[in-house]
Amino acid sequence: MSNDTSTQIIEQLRRIARKKSELEKAPHEYGTGILMQHAEMYLVEILGQNEGMSVTRIAGIMQITKGAVSQTLKKLESKKLVQKFPDPVNASRTLLYLSSEGKRVLRAHQVWHRKVDGGFNEYLESLKGNDVLIIRDFLNRYEFFLDNRNE
């Protein structure tokens, strides 16, 4: 591969990363009338997959501090999307659940993603054998590079 081609690929990756970052900065309401920031929706998604989790466990999954999780939870509580209950096994711990409104927002977000991601998912599913392996290898190497870069 030529140096020019490598430069073009790296520049395209940077453009894609910037576009994704811009998408994540903009709040969305997903047709629910409730404006959601990216971090809020991510936490709703995590709770939708793992109800009854503690703040500590969520912080581990999201790879952020417990304080950051607590701040986001306060926003979700004010929107009536989550519920907190004491852990019956450990009284010092609180377990988190989506409210019925939180489940409605999650469903709307999932529908939105199916619409938005639909064409790309169809493309990925149409790939065969070696094409899939090449893409997976590329993405794994790129992620490894990002995880291990020197700042």
N, C-alpha and C positions, 0 to 999 in steps of 0.2 A: 504494500500500500504506500502511496506517495505521502510525503510530508504535508502536501496541500490537502489531500483527502482527510488525513488525520486531523488537521486544523479545522476543516469544515465540520467534521463529526463532533469535535469538542465544542465548537461554537454552537452547533445545533443543540447539543445537550444543555448548554448554558441557557439558550433561549427557552427550551422546554422547562427548565427549572424555574426561570423567572416567571413564565406564564403560570405554572402551577402555584408558585408563591403568591402571585396576584390573585388567582382564584381563591386561595385560602384566606386571604386578607378580607375579601368582600363577604359581608354577612348575607345569608340566604334565608328565605322563609318557606321554601319547598311547598308552597300552596297551603300552608297551615295558618297563616296570619301571625305566626310567632317568629320574629327575627332571631336567627341563630348564628353565632360566631363559629368558626371552624372548631375551636377547642371545645366549645359546648357540645357541638354535634358529635365530635369524636367521643366524648365522655358518654353521651347518650347511646352511641353505638356499642361501646364497651359494656355498659350496663345491660343493654338489650341482649347481649351474648352471654353475660355472666351476672345475672341478678343475685343479690345477696352478698356482694363483695364489700370489703372494708376499704377505707381511704388508702391505707398502706398498700393493699394489693393493687388497687387501681393505679397508684403512683408508680408502682413497679412496671405495670403493663405499659403505661403511657410514657415511662422514662422521664418523669418530672417529679418535683418535690410534692410532699404531702400538702404543703401550704398552697401550692398552685392548684392542686386538686380541690382543696377546700374552697378556694376563691371561686373556681368554676362551679362547684356544687351550690354555692350561695346564689349564683346567678340562675342556675337551673331550678333551685327551690323557689326563687321569686317568680319564676315563670310557671311554677306548679308542675314541673316535669319529673321531679324525683321525690322519693319518700325515704325517710330515715327511720330505722327501727333498732332498738337495742339487740345486741347479739345475745341469745339465750344461754350461750355457753360461756361468754366472756363479757361481763357487765361493763367493762371499760371500753368496749368496742361497739361501733355503730355499723349496721349493715345497710346497704343502699339498694333501692329498687326503683324502677321506673313507675311513675303513676300511670293511670289510664291515658292522660294527656301526653305523657312522655312516650308511651307506646304508639300513640297516634302520630306524633312527630317522627318517630323512628320509621314507621311504615311509610309515611309520606317521603321521607328522605330516601328510603330504599327504592320506591317507585321512581323518584327523580333520577337516582343513579342508573336504574335500568334504562330509562329513556336517554340520558346523556351518554352513558357508556355503551349503549346497545350496538352501534355500528362497529366500534372498536372490538368489542367482545366477539362479534361475528367474524371479524378479520382474524383475531387470535385463534378462534376455534377452527378456522379454515386451514391453518398451518399444519404441515405434515412433518413427521420425523425429524430430519436433520435441521430444518428451519427452526423448529422449536428449541432444539438443543443449542443452536448457535445463539439465539436470542437469550435463552436462560444463562448461558455461559457469559455473554456480554454483560447482562444485568448483574450477575453475581460478581464479576470482576469489578464493575463500576461501583457497586455498593461496597465491596471490600476496599477499593481505593478511597472512597469517601470516609469509611470508618477508620482508616489507618493513615490518613494524610497527615503530614506535619504542618502544624499551623504556624 
